[in-house]
Amino acid sequence: MKDFHPFGELLPNNSLASLTIDTAKQVYLAIEKNEHFELVELRRLDKEGRFSEILVVDLKHGGIPAKNRIGINYQERLALRIYQDPSIMPEVRAVREDFPVTMHLHGAAGEPKNLCLYFGPWMTVARSWTPENFLNRIIWWLV
């Protein structure tokens, strides 16, 4: 059995109506349409005055080689963190406690590792960002 970092406060149900942030709702709908993502649960986190909603998903993708040398699994549990403040870039956290240390990761001790998806600043990325492209970028990072 895998151990996962607890991240945020669990919401009572997994319905779209549980979400209050428009971008989180859009990501929820994109997840429903993407065969590689399965919604596990919804959470929220209000830390240091930064409110966010978290969509916890299982990502399964055949492009991730079995027993690869890095240690990324065919199925990974991820927390997609969407901030209420649109000036803050959405985050992708690998919630598996033993997720491998690789290049292009951020994170504080005791928190899930934060995948660095983009090369440029959010101000630049935001101009062409869509929920669908966000999910595809996550797949690109893991594969």
N, CA, C and O atoms as a GROMACS GRO file, in nm:
protein
  572
    1MET      N    1   0.084  -0.118   0.000
    1MET     CA    2   0.000   0.000   0.000
    1MET      C    3   0.088   0.125   0.000
    1MET      O    4   0.186   0.132   0.074
    2LYS      N    5   0.054   0.221  -0.082
    2LYS     CA    6   0.132   0.343  -0.092
    2LYS      C    7   0.087   0.442   0.014
    2LYS      O    8  -0.030   0.446   0.052
    3ASP      N    9   0.182   0.521   0.060
    3ASP     CA   10   0.151   0.627   0.155
    3ASP      C   11   0.148   0.760   0.081
    3ASP      O   12   0.233   0.788  -0.003
    4PHE      N   13   0.046   0.840   0.114
    4PHE     CA   14   0.029   0.969   0.048
    4PHE      C   15   0.035   1.081   0.150
    4PHE      O   16  -0.013   1.067   0.263
    5HIS      N   17   0.094   1.192   0.110
    5HIS     CA   18   0.096   1.312   0.194
    5HIS      C   19  -0.046   1.364   0.209
    5HIS      O   20  -0.117   1.378   0.110
    6PRO      N   21  -0.090   1.393   0.331
    6PRO     CA   22  -0.217   1.464   0.346
    6PRO      C   23  -0.194   1.607   0.299
    6PRO      O   24  -0.095   1.669   0.336
    7PHE      N   25  -0.283   1.659   0.219
    7PHE     CA   26  -0.263   1.793   0.163
    7PHE      C   27  -0.397   1.863   0.157
    7PHE      O   28  -0.477   1.838   0.067
    8GLY      N   29  -0.422   1.951   0.250
    8GLY     CA   30  -0.547   2.024   0.253
    8GLY      C   31  -0.655   1.951   0.330
    8GLY      O   32  -0.635   1.841   0.382
    9GLU      N   33  -0.769   2.015   0.336
    9GLU     CA   34  -0.887   1.964   0.409
    9GLU      C   35  -0.982   1.899   0.310
    9GLU      O   36  -1.019   1.959   0.209
   10LEU      N   37  -1.023   1.776   0.339
   10LEU     CA   38  -1.112   1.701   0.251
   10LEU      C   39  -1.248   1.768   0.244
   10LEU      O   40  -1.306   1.805   0.346
   11LEU      N   41  -1.300   1.783   0.122
   11LEU     CA   42  -1.436   1.835   0.103
   11LEU      C   43  -1.535   1.719   0.119
   11LEU      O   44  -1.498   1.604   0.098
   12PRO      N   45  -1.660   1.750   0.155
   12PRO     CA   46  -1.757   1.644   0.186
   12PRO      C   47  -1.792   1.553   0.068
   12PRO      O   48  -1.829   1.437   0.088
   13ASN      N   49  -1.782   1.603  -0.055
   13ASN     CA   50  -1.812   1.517  -0.170
   13ASN      C   51  -1.731   1.562  -0.291
   13ASN      O   52  -1.665   1.666  -0.288
   14ASN      N   53  -1.738   1.484  -0.396
   14ASN     CA   54  -1.660   1.509  -0.517
   14ASN      C   55  -1.739   1.576  -0.628
   14ASN      O   56  -1.703   1.563  -0.745
   15SER      N   57  -1.844   1.646  -0.594
   15SER     CA   58  -1.926   1.707  -0.698
   15SER      C   59  -1.868   1.841  -0.742
   15SER      O   60  -1.801   1.910  -0.666
   16LEU      N   61  -1.896   1.876  -0.864
   16LEU     CA   62  -1.855   2.005  -0.920
   16LEU      C   63  -1.906   2.119  -0.833
   16LEU      O   64  -1.839   2.221  -0.818
   17ALA      N   65  -2.024   2.103  -0.775
   17ALA     CA   66  -2.085   2.207  -0.692
   17ALA      C   67  -2.004   2.235  -0.564
   17ALA      O   68  -2.024   2.339  -0.501
   18SER      N   69  -1.915   2.144  -0.526
   18SER     CA   70  -1.832   2.166  -0.407
   18SER      C   71  -1.723   2.270  -0.431
   18SER      O   72  -1.668   2.326  -0.336
   19LEU      N   73  -1.692   2.295  -0.557
   19LEU     CA   74  -1.585   2.389  -0.591
   19LEU      C   75  -1.639   2.531  -0.603
   19LEU      O   76  -1.752   2.552  -0.648
   20THR      N   77  -1.558   2.628  -0.563
   20THR     CA   78  -1.599   2.768  -0.569
   20THR      C   79  -1.513   2.850  -0.665
   20THR      O   80  -1.553   2.959  -0.706
   21ILE      N   81  -1.397   2.800  -0.702
   21ILE     CA   82  -1.305   2.872  -0.790
   21ILE      C   83  -1.334   2.832  -0.935
   21ILE      O   84  -1.331   2.713  -0.968
   22ASP      N   85  -1.361   2.930  -1.020
   22ASP     CA   86  -1.398   2.901  -1.159
   22ASP      C   87  -1.293   2.815  -1.231
   22ASP      O   88  -1.328   2.721  -1.302
   23THR      N   89  -1.166   2.846  -1.213
   23THR     CA   90  -1.061   2.769  -1.280
   23THR      C   91  -1.060   2.625  -1.230
   23THR      O   92  -1.038   2.533  -1.309
   24ALA      N   93  -1.084   2.604  -1.102
   24ALA     CA   94  -1.091   2.467  -1.048
   24ALA      C   95  -1.208   2.392  -1.112
   24ALA      O   96  -1.196   2.273  -1.143
   25LYS      N   97  -1.319   2.460  -1.132
   25LYS     CA   98  -1.434   2.397  -1.199
   25LYS      C   99  -1.399   2.359  -1.342
   25LYS      O  100  -1.437   2.252  -1.389
   26GLN      N  101  -1.326   2.446  -1.411
   26GLN     CA  102  -1.286   2.416  -1.549
   26GLN      C  103  -1.191   2.297  -1.555
   26GLN      O  104  -1.200   2.213  -1.645
   27VAL      N  105  -1.099   2.290  -1.459
   27VAL     CA  106  -1.008   2.175  -1.454
   27VAL      C  107  -1.086   2.047  -1.424
   27VAL      O  108  -1.057   1.943  -1.482
   28TYR      N  109  -1.183   2.055  -1.334
   28TYR     CA  110  -1.269   1.941  -1.301
   28TYR      C  111  -1.334   1.886  -1.429
   28TYR      O  112  -1.333   1.765  -1.454
   29LEU      N  113  -1.390   1.975  -1.510
   29LEU     CA  114  -1.456   1.933  -1.634
   29LEU      C  115  -1.356   1.874  -1.734
   29LEU      O  116  -1.389   1.779  -1.805
   30ALA      N  117  -1.236   1.930  -1.739
   30ALA     CA  118  -1.133   1.876  -1.828
   30ALA      C  119  -1.090   1.736  -1.783
   30ALA      O  120  -1.063   1.650  -1.867
   31ILE      N  121  -1.083   1.714  -1.653
   31ILE     CA  122  -1.049   1.582  -1.600
   31ILE      C  123  -1.153   1.479  -1.643
   31ILE      O  124  -1.118   1.368  -1.682
   32GLU      N  125  -1.280   1.517  -1.636
   32GLU     CA  126  -1.388   1.425  -1.676
   32GLU      C  127  -1.374   1.380  -1.820
   32GLU      O  128  -1.414   1.269  -1.855
   33LYS      N  129  -1.316   1.464  -1.905
   33LYS     CA  130  -1.305   1.434  -2.048
   33LYS      C  131  -1.173   1.366  -2.086
   33LYS      O  132  -1.157   1.322  -2.200
   34ASN      N  133  -1.080   1.358  -1.993
   34ASN     CA  134  -0.947   1.305  -2.025
   34ASN      C  135  -0.934   1.162  -1.973
   34ASN      O  136  -0.947   1.137  -1.853
   35GLU      N  137  -0.908   1.070  -2.063
   35GLU     CA  138  -0.904   0.928  -2.027
   35GLU      C  139  -0.790   0.890  -1.933
   35GLU      O  140  -0.794   0.784  -1.871
   36HIS      N  141  -0.689   0.975  -1.921
   36HIS     CA  142  -0.573   0.942  -1.838
   36HIS      C  143  -0.589   0.986  -1.692
   36HIS      O  144  -0.509   0.947  -1.607
   37PHE      N  145  -0.690   1.066  -1.663
   37PHE     CA  146  -0.709   1.119  -1.528
   37PHE      C  147  -0.838   1.066  -1.467
   37PHE      O  148  -0.941   1.058  -1.533
   38GLU      N  149  -0.830   1.032  -1.339
   38GLU     CA  150  -0.948   0.991  -1.263
   38GLU      C  151  -0.951   1.071  -1.133
   38GLU      O  152  -0.855   1.070  -1.056
   39LEU      N  153  -1.062   1.139  -1.109
   39LEU     CA  154  -1.076   1.219  -0.988
   39LEU      C  155  -1.089   1.126  -0.867
   39LEU      O  156  -1.169   1.033  -0.868
   40VAL      N  157  -1.009   1.152  -0.764
   40VAL     CA  158  -1.011   1.072  -0.641
   40VAL      C  159  -1.089   1.146  -0.533
   40VAL      O  160  -1.176   1.088  -0.468
   41GLU      N  161  -1.055   1.274  -0.513
   41GLU     CA  162  -1.122   1.353  -0.409
   41GLU      C  163  -1.095   1.501  -0.432
   41GLU      O  164  -1.007   1.539  -0.508
   42LEU      N  165  -1.174   1.582  -0.362
   42LEU     CA  166  -1.157   1.727  -0.366
   42LEU      C  167  -1.117   1.774  -0.227
   42LEU      O  168  -1.164   1.722  -0.126
   43ARG      N  169  -1.028   1.874  -0.224
   43ARG     CA  170  -0.979   1.930  -0.098
   43ARG      C  171  -0.970   2.081  -0.112
   43ARG      O  172  -0.985   2.137  -0.220
   44ARG      N  173  -0.944   2.146   0.001
   44ARG     CA  174  -0.918   2.290  -0.002
   44ARG      C  175  -0.808   2.319   0.099
   44ARG      O  176  -0.786   2.244   0.194
   45LEU      N  177  -0.740   2.430   0.076
   45LEU     CA  178  -0.631   2.469   0.164
   45LEU      C  179  -0.627   2.621   0.171
   45LEU      O  180  -0.623   2.689   0.068
   46ASP      N  181  -0.629   2.672   0.292
   46ASP     CA  182  -0.615   2.816   0.313
   46ASP      C  183  -0.491   2.834   0.399
   46ASP      O  184  -0.496   2.818   0.521
   47LYS      N  185  -0.382   2.868   0.335
   47LYS     CA  186  -0.253   2.878   0.404
   47LYS      C  187  -0.192   3.015   0.375
   47LYS      O  188  -0.177   3.054   0.259
   48GLU      N  189  -0.159   3.084   0.481
   48GLU     CA  190  -0.096   3.216   0.470
   48GLU      C  191  -0.181   3.311   0.386
   48GLU      O  192  -0.128   3.390   0.308
   49GLY      N  193  -0.313   3.303   0.402
   49GLY     CA  194  -0.403   3.391   0.330
   49GLY      C  195  -0.420   3.360   0.183
   49GLY      O  196  -0.476   3.441   0.108
   50ARG      N  197  -0.373   3.244   0.140
   50ARG     CA  198  -0.385   3.204  -0.001
   50ARG      C  199  -0.480   3.085  -0.009
   50ARG      O  200  -0.440   2.971   0.017
   51PHE      N  201  -0.604   3.111  -0.045
   51PHE     CA  202  -0.704   3.005  -0.054
   51PHE      C  203  -0.688   2.931  -0.186
   51PHE      O  204  -0.667   2.992  -0.291
   52SER      N  205  -0.697   2.798  -0.179
   52SER     CA  206  -0.688   2.716  -0.300
   52SER      C  207  -0.780   2.595  -0.288
   52SER      O  208  -0.814   2.551  -0.178
   53GLU      N  209  -0.818   2.543  -0.403
   53GLU     CA  210  -0.892   2.417  -0.410
   53GLU      C  211  -0.803   2.315  -0.480
   53GLU      O  212  -0.729   2.348  -0.572
   54ILE      N  213  -0.812   2.192  -0.433
   54ILE     CA  214  -0.721   2.087  -0.477
   54ILE      C  215  -0.802   1.971  -0.534
   54ILE      O  216  -0.891   1.917  -0.467
   55LEU      N  217  -0.771   1.935  -0.656
   55LEU     CA  218  -0.834   1.820  -0.720
   55LEU      C  219  -0.732   1.706  -0.717
   55LEU      O  220  -0.631   1.711  -0.787
   56VAL      N  221  -0.758   1.606  -0.637
   56VAL     CA  222  -0.666   1.492  -0.626
   56VAL      C  223  -0.707   1.391  -0.732
   56VAL      O  224  -0.823   1.349  -0.740
   57VAL      N  225  -0.610   1.352  -0.814
   57VAL     CA  226  -0.638   1.264  -0.927
   57VAL      C  227  -0.538   1.148  -0.929
   57VAL      O  228  -0.429   1.157  -0.874
   58ASP      N  229  -0.579   1.041  -0.993
   58ASP     CA  230  -0.486   0.936  -1.032
   58ASP      C  231  -0.463   0.952  -1.181
   58ASP      O  232  -0.557   0.955  -1.260
   59LEU      N  233  -0.337   0.961  -1.218
   59LEU     CA  234  -0.299   0.970  -1.358
   59LEU      C  235  -0.241   0.835  -1.399
   59LEU      O  236  -0.148   0.784  -1.337
   60LYS      N  237  -0.298   0.778  -1.505
   60LYS     CA  238  -0.247   0.652  -1.561
   60LYS      C  239  -0.212   0.680  -1.707
   60LYS      O  240  -0.294   0.730  -1.783
   61HIS      N  241  -0.088   0.646  -1.744
   61HIS     CA  242  -0.047   0.672  -1.881
   61HIS      C  243   0.051   0.564  -1.927
   61HIS      O  244   0.152   0.538  -1.862
   62GLY      N  245   0.019   0.503  -2.040
   62GLY     CA  246   0.103   0.397  -2.095
   62GLY      C  247   0.239   0.443  -2.141
   62GLY      O  248   0.328   0.361  -2.165
   63GLY      N  249   0.258   0.574  -2.155
   63GLY     CA  250   0.388   0.626  -2.198
   63GLY      C  251   0.492   0.625  -2.088
   63GLY      O  252   0.610   0.647  -2.114
   64ILE      N  253   0.450   0.599  -1.964
   64ILE     CA  254   0.544   0.592  -1.853
   64ILE      C  255   0.597   0.449  -1.849
   64ILE      O  256   0.522   0.356  -1.821
   65PRO      N  257   0.726   0.430  -1.878
   65PRO     CA  258   0.780   0.294  -1.884
   65PRO      C  259   0.772   0.223  -1.748
   65PRO      O  260   0.798   0.283  -1.644
   66ALA      N  261   0.737   0.096  -1.752
   66ALA     CA  262   0.734   0.015  -1.630
   66ALA      C  263   0.876   0.004  -1.574
   66ALA      O  264   0.972  -0.011  -1.650
   67LYS      N  265   0.888   0.012  -1.444
   67LYS     CA  266   1.017  -0.002  -1.375
   67LYS      C  267   1.124   0.089  -1.434
   67LYS      O  268   1.238   0.049  -1.451
   68ASN      N  269   1.085   0.215  -1.466
   68ASN     CA  270   1.184   0.308  -1.520
   68ASN      C  271   1.285   0.344  -1.412
   68ASN      O  272   1.256   0.332  -1.293
   69ARG      N  273   1.402   0.386  -1.453
   69ARG     CA  274   1.512   0.410  -1.359
   69ARG      C  275   1.487   0.528  -1.266
   69ARG      O  276   1.549   0.538  -1.160
   70ILE      N  277   1.399   0.618  -1.304
   70ILE     CA  278   1.371   0.735  -1.220
   70ILE      C  279   1.280   0.698  -1.104
   70ILE      O  280   1.294   0.752  -0.994
   71GLY      N  281   1.186   0.607  -1.127
   71GLY     CA  282   1.095   0.566  -1.021
   71GLY      C  283   0.956   0.626  -1.029
   71GLY      O  284   0.881   0.623  -0.931
   72ILE      N  285   0.921   0.682  -1.146
   72ILE     CA  286   0.786   0.732  -1.166
   72ILE      C  287   0.699   0.613  -1.205
   72ILE      O  288   0.736   0.535  -1.292
   73ASN      N  289   0.585   0.599  -1.140
   73ASN     CA  290   0.498   0.484  -1.162
   73ASN      C  291   0.401   0.506  -1.277
   73ASN      O  292   0.369   0.619  -1.314
   74TYR      N  293   0.354   0.395  -1.333
   74TYR     CA  294   0.252   0.398  -1.438
   74TYR      C  295   0.130   0.475  -1.391
   74TYR      O  296   0.067   0.546  -1.469
   75GLN      N  297   0.097   0.460  -1.264
   75GLN     CA  298  -0.014   0.535  -1.203
   75GLN      C  299   0.043   0.620  -1.091
   75GLN      O  300   0.108   0.569  -0.999
   76GLU      N  301   0.018   0.750  -1.098
   76GLU     CA  302   0.064   0.841  -0.994
   76GLU      C  303  -0.054   0.921  -0.941
   76GLU      O  304  -0.141   0.964  -1.016
   77ARG      N  305  -0.055   0.940  -0.811
   77ARG     CA  306  -0.156   1.025  -0.748
   77ARG      C  307  -0.100   1.166  -0.738
   77ARG      O  308   0.010   1.188  -0.687
   78LEU      N  309  -0.178   1.260  -0.789
   78LEU     CA  310  -0.135   1.400  -0.795
   78LEU      C  311  -0.242   1.490  -0.736
   78LEU      O  312  -0.361   1.459  -0.740
   79ALA      N  313  -0.197   1.602  -0.681
   79ALA     CA  314  -0.288   1.704  -0.629
   79ALA      C  315  -0.274   1.827  -0.717
   79ALA      O  316  -0.168   1.889  -0.721
   80LEU      N  317  -0.381   1.861  -0.788
   80LEU     CA  318  -0.381   1.979  -0.875
   80LEU      C  319  -0.436   2.095  -0.793
   80LEU      O  320  -0.555   2.100  -0.763
   81ARG      N  321  -0.349   2.187  -0.758
   81ARG     CA  322  -0.386   2.296  -0.668
   81ARG      C  323  -0.413   2.423  -0.748
   81ARG      O  324  -0.326   2.474  -0.819
   82ILE      N  325  -0.536   2.472  -0.736
   82ILE     CA  326  -0.578   2.592  -0.808
   82ILE      C  327  -0.606   2.702  -0.705
   82ILE      O  328  -0.687   2.685  -0.614
   83TYR      N  329  -0.539   2.813  -0.721
   83TYR     CA  330  -0.553   2.924  -0.628
   83TYR      C  331  -0.670   3.014  -0.665
   83TYR      O  332  -0.704   3.031  -0.782
   84GLN      N  333  -0.731   3.071  -0.563
   84GLN     CA  334  -0.837   3.169  -0.584
   84GLN      C  335  -0.781   3.294  -0.653
   84GLN      O  336  -0.848   3.355  -0.736
   85ASP      N  337  -0.659   3.331  -0.619
   85ASP     CA  338  -0.592   3.446  -0.679
   85ASP      C  339  -0.536   3.404  -0.815
   85ASP      O  340  -0.443   3.324  -0.821
   86PRO      N  341  -0.592   3.457  -0.924
   86PRO     CA  342  -0.549   3.414  -1.058
   86PRO      C  343  -0.406   3.455  -1.093
   86PRO      O  344  -0.354   3.412  -1.196
   87SER      N  345  -0.343   3.536  -1.010
   87SER     CA  346  -0.204   3.574  -1.038
   87SER      C  347  -0.105   3.469  -0.988
   87SER      O  348   0.016   3.482  -1.008
   88ILE      N  349  -0.156   3.365  -0.921
   88ILE     CA  350  -0.070   3.257  -0.871
   88ILE      C  351  -0.085   3.135  -0.962
   88ILE      O  352  -0.196   3.090  -0.990
   89MET      N  353   0.027   3.084  -1.008
   89MET     CA  354   0.028   2.970  -1.101
   89MET      C  355  -0.030   2.845  -1.035
   89MET      O  356   0.004   2.814  -0.921
   90PRO      N  357  -0.117   2.772  -1.105
   90PRO     CA  358  -0.164   2.642  -1.053
   90PRO      C  359  -0.045   2.549  -1.030
   90PRO      O  360   0.056   2.556  -1.100
   91GLU      N  361  -0.059   2.464  -0.930
   91GLU     CA  362   0.049   2.372  -0.894
   91GLU      C  363   0.005   2.228  -0.916
   91GLU      O  364  -0.114   2.195  -0.916
   92VAL      N  365   0.105   2.143  -0.935
   92VAL     CA  366   0.082   1.999  -0.940
   92VAL      C  367   0.174   1.938  -0.836
   92VAL      O  368   0.296   1.952  -0.843
   93ARG      N  369   0.114   1.870  -0.739
   93ARG     CA  370   0.191   1.808  -0.631
   93ARG      C  371   0.183   1.657  -0.644
   93ARG      O  372   0.075   1.601  -0.662
   94ALA      N  373   0.297   1.592  -0.635
   94ALA     CA  374   0.304   1.446  -0.633
   94ALA      C  375   0.284   1.404  -0.488
   94ALA      O  376   0.372   1.426  -0.405
   95VAL      N  377   0.170   1.345  -0.456
   95VAL     CA  378   0.137   1.318  -0.316
   95VAL      C  379   0.192   1.186  -0.263
   95VAL      O  380   0.184   1.159  -0.143
   96ARG      N  381   0.247   1.103  -0.351
   96ARG     CA  382   0.311   0.979  -0.304
   96ARG      C  383   0.433   1.018  -0.221
   96ARG      O  384   0.520   1.091  -0.268
   97GLU      N  385   0.439   0.968  -0.098
   97GLU     CA  386   0.547   1.009  -0.008
   97GLU      C  387   0.685   0.972  -0.061
   97GLU      O  388   0.782   1.044  -0.035
   98ASP      N  389   0.696   0.862  -0.134
   98ASP     CA  390   0.827   0.823  -0.184
   98ASP      C  391   0.846   0.860  -0.332
   98ASP      O  392   0.925   0.797  -0.402
   99PHE      N  393   0.774   0.963  -0.378
   99PHE     CA  394   0.794   1.010  -0.515
   99PHE      C  395   0.941   1.047  -0.531
   99PHE      O  396   0.998   1.113  -0.444
  100PRO      N  397   1.003   1.005  -0.642
  100PRO     CA  398   1.148   1.025  -0.654
  100PRO      C  399   1.188   1.173  -0.665
  100PRO      O  400   1.113   1.257  -0.715
  101VAL      N  401   1.306   1.200  -0.615
  101VAL     CA  402   1.363   1.334  -0.630
  101VAL      C  403   1.422   1.341  -0.771
  101VAL      O  404   1.509   1.262  -0.807
  102THR      N  405   1.373   1.436  -0.848
  102THR     CA  406   1.420   1.454  -0.986
  102THR      C  407   1.449   1.602  -1.007
  102THR      O  408   1.423   1.685  -0.920
  103MET      N  409   1.501   1.632  -1.123
  103MET     CA  410   1.516   1.773  -1.159
  103MET      C  411   1.376   1.831  -1.178
  103MET      O  412   1.281   1.757  -1.203
  104HIS      N  413   1.365   1.958  -1.169
  104HIS     CA  414   1.240   2.031  -1.193
  104HIS      C  415   1.132   1.998  -1.091
  104HIS      O  416   1.015   1.979  -1.125
  105LEU      N  417   1.174   1.993  -0.965
  105LEU     CA  418   1.081   1.977  -0.853
  105LEU      C  419   1.106   2.090  -0.754
  105LEU      O  420   1.220   2.136  -0.737
  106HIS      N  421   1.000   2.134  -0.689
  106HIS     CA  422   1.010   2.231  -0.580
  106HIS      C  423   0.938   2.170  -0.460
  106HIS      O  424   0.874   2.065  -0.472
  107GLY      N  425   0.950   2.233  -0.347
  107GLY     CA  426   0.872   2.189  -0.233
  107GLY      C  427   0.941   2.213  -0.102
  107GLY      O  428   1.063   2.219  -0.092
  108ALA      N  429   0.858   2.227  -0.001
  108ALA     CA  430   0.906   2.246   0.135
  108ALA      C  431   0.901   2.112   0.207
  108ALA      O  432   0.826   2.022   0.169
  109ALA      N  433   0.982   2.099   0.310
  109ALA     CA  434   0.984   1.976   0.390
  109ALA      C  435   0.845   1.949   0.446
  109ALA      O  436   0.778   2.040   0.494
  110GLY      N  437   0.803   1.823   0.438
  110GLY     CA  438   0.674   1.784   0.492
  110GLY      C  439   0.557   1.807   0.398
  110GLY      O  440   0.443   1.773   0.432
  111GLU      N  441   0.582   1.864   0.281
  111GLU     CA  442   0.476   1.886   0.182
  111GLU      C  443   0.501   1.799   0.060
  111GLU      O  444   0.615   1.758   0.035
  112PRO      N  445   0.396   1.770  -0.016
  112PRO     CA  446   0.416   1.695  -0.140
  112PRO      C  447   0.507   1.773  -0.236
  112PRO      O  448   0.505   1.896  -0.240
  113LYS      N  449   0.584   1.700  -0.313
  113LYS     CA  450   0.674   1.763  -0.410
  113LYS      C  451   0.594   1.834  -0.518
  113LYS      O  452   0.490   1.785  -0.563
  114ASN      N  453   0.642   1.950  -0.559
  114ASN     CA  454   0.576   2.036  -0.655
  114ASN      C  455   0.646   2.024  -0.790
  114ASN      O  456   0.763   2.060  -0.803
  115LEU      N  457   0.575   1.973  -0.891
  115LEU     CA  458   0.633   1.956  -1.023
  115LEU      C  459   0.645   2.092  -1.092
  115LEU      O  460   0.548   2.168  -1.097
  116CYS      N  461   0.761   2.121  -1.143
  116CYS     CA  462   0.783   2.246  -1.216
  116CYS      C  463   0.748   2.220  -1.363
  116CYS      O  464   0.830   2.165  -1.437
  117LEU      N  465   0.628   2.260  -1.403
  117LEU     CA  466   0.578   2.227  -1.537
  117LEU      C  467   0.625   2.323  -1.646
  117LEU      O  468   0.638   2.283  -1.761
  118TYR      N  469   0.650   2.446  -1.610
  118TYR     CA  470   0.672   2.550  -1.711
  118TYR      C  471   0.810   2.613  -1.696
  118TYR      O  472   0.865   2.621  -1.586
  119PHE      N  473   0.864   2.657  -1.807
  119PHE     CA  474   0.996   2.720  -1.808
  119PHE      C  475   0.987   2.870  -1.784
  119PHE      O  476   1.082   2.930  -1.733
  120GLY      N  477   0.875   2.931  -1.818
  120GLY     CA  478   0.861   3.076  -1.805
  120GLY      C  479   0.779   3.115  -1.684
  120GLY      O  480   0.723   3.029  -1.616
  121PRO      N  481   0.771   3.244  -1.658
  121PRO     CA  482   0.690   3.294  -1.547
  121PRO      C  483   0.540   3.280  -1.577
  121PRO      O  484   0.500   3.275  -1.693
  122TRP      N  485   0.459   3.273  -1.471
  122TRP     CA  486   0.315   3.256  -1.485
  122TRP      C  487   0.254   3.365  -1.571
  122TRP      O  488   0.162   3.339  -1.649
  123MET      N  489   0.304   3.487  -1.559
  123MET     CA  490   0.250   3.598  -1.637
  123MET      C  491   0.254   3.567  -1.787
  123MET      O  492   0.164   3.606  -1.861
  124THR      N  493   0.357   3.499  -1.830
  124THR     CA  494   0.371   3.460  -1.971
  124THR      C  495   0.288   3.336  -2.002
  124THR      O  496   0.217   3.332  -2.102
  125VAL      N  497   0.297   3.235  -1.917
  125VAL     CA  498   0.226   3.109  -1.937
  125VAL      C  499   0.075   3.130  -1.938
  125VAL      O  500   0.004   3.067  -2.016
  126ALA      N  501   0.026   3.217  -1.851
  126ALA     CA  502  -0.119   3.238  -1.833
  126ALA      C  503  -0.189   3.282  -1.961
  126ALA      O  504  -0.308   3.255  -1.978
  127ARG      N  505  -0.118   3.347  -2.049
  127ARG     CA  506  -0.180   3.397  -2.173
  127ARG      C  507  -0.236   3.285  -2.260
  127ARG      O  508  -0.337   3.304  -2.328
  128SER      N  509  -0.171   3.169  -2.258
  128SER     CA  510  -0.218   3.058  -2.343
  128SER      C  511  -0.261   2.936  -2.261
  128SER      O  512  -0.285   2.829  -2.317
  129TRP      N  513  -0.271   2.951  -2.129
  129TRP     CA  514  -0.304   2.840  -2.041
  129TRP      C  515  -0.451   2.802  -2.056
  129TRP      O  516  -0.540   2.888  -2.056
  130THR      N  517  -0.477   2.671  -2.068
  130THR     CA  518  -0.613   2.617  -2.064
  130THR      C  519  -0.610   2.494  -1.974
  130THR      O  520  -0.504   2.433  -1.957
  131PRO      N  521  -0.724   2.455  -1.917
  131PRO     CA  522  -0.726   2.332  -1.836
  131PRO      C  523  -0.680   2.209  -1.914
  131PRO      O  524  -0.610   2.124  -1.860
  132GLU      N  525  -0.720   2.200  -2.039
  132GLU     CA  526  -0.682   2.084  -2.121
  132GLU      C  527  -0.530   2.081  -2.144
  132GLU      O  528  -0.467   1.976  -2.133
  133ASN      N  529  -0.473   2.197  -2.175
  133ASN     CA  530  -0.328   2.204  -2.193
  133ASN      C  531  -0.253   2.176  -2.063
  133ASN      O  532  -0.145   2.118  -2.064
  134PHE      N  533  -0.311   2.218  -1.952
  134PHE     CA  534  -0.254   2.192  -1.819
  134PHE      C  535  -0.242   2.041  -1.797
  134PHE      O  536  -0.136   1.994  -1.755
  135LEU      N  537  -0.348   1.967  -1.824
  135LEU     CA  538  -0.345   1.821  -1.807
  135LEU      C  539  -0.242   1.757  -1.901
  135LEU      O  540  -0.169   1.666  -1.862
  136ASN      N  541  -0.238   1.805  -2.025
  136ASN     CA  542  -0.141   1.752  -2.120
  136ASN      C  543   0.003   1.782  -2.077
  136ASN      O  544   0.093   1.701  -2.099
  137ARG      N  545   0.023   1.897  -2.017
  137ARG     CA  546   0.157   1.934  -1.970
  137ARG      C  547   0.201   1.843  -1.854
  137ARG      O  548   0.318   1.808  -1.843
  138ILE      N  549   0.106   1.806  -1.770
  138ILE     CA  550   0.136   1.714  -1.660
  138ILE      C  551   0.182   1.579  -1.717
  138ILE      O  552   0.281   1.522  -1.671
  139ILE      N  553   0.109   1.530  -1.816
  139ILE     CA  554   0.148   1.404  -1.881
  139ILE      C  555   0.288   1.417  -1.941
  139ILE      O  556   0.372   1.329  -1.924
  140TRP      N  557   0.312   1.527  -2.012
  140TRP     CA  558   0.443   1.551  -2.074
  140TRP      C  559   0.554   1.545  -1.968
  140TRP      O  560   0.658   1.485  -1.991
  141TRP      N  561   0.530   1.607  -1.852
  141TRP     CA  562   0.632   1.610  -1.747
  141TRP      C  563   0.663   1.469  -1.697
  141TRP      O  564   0.779   1.434  -1.678
  142LEU      N  565   0.560   1.388  -1.677
  142LEU     CA  566   0.579   1.255  -1.620
  142LEU      C  567   0.636   1.154  -1.720
  142LEU      O  568   0.708   1.062  -1.682
  143VAL      N  569   0.603   1.173  -1.846
  143VAL     CA  570   0.649   1.078  -1.949
  143VAL      C  571   0.789   1.118  -1.993
  143VAL      O  572   0.847   1.052  -2.079
   0.00000   0.00000   0.00000
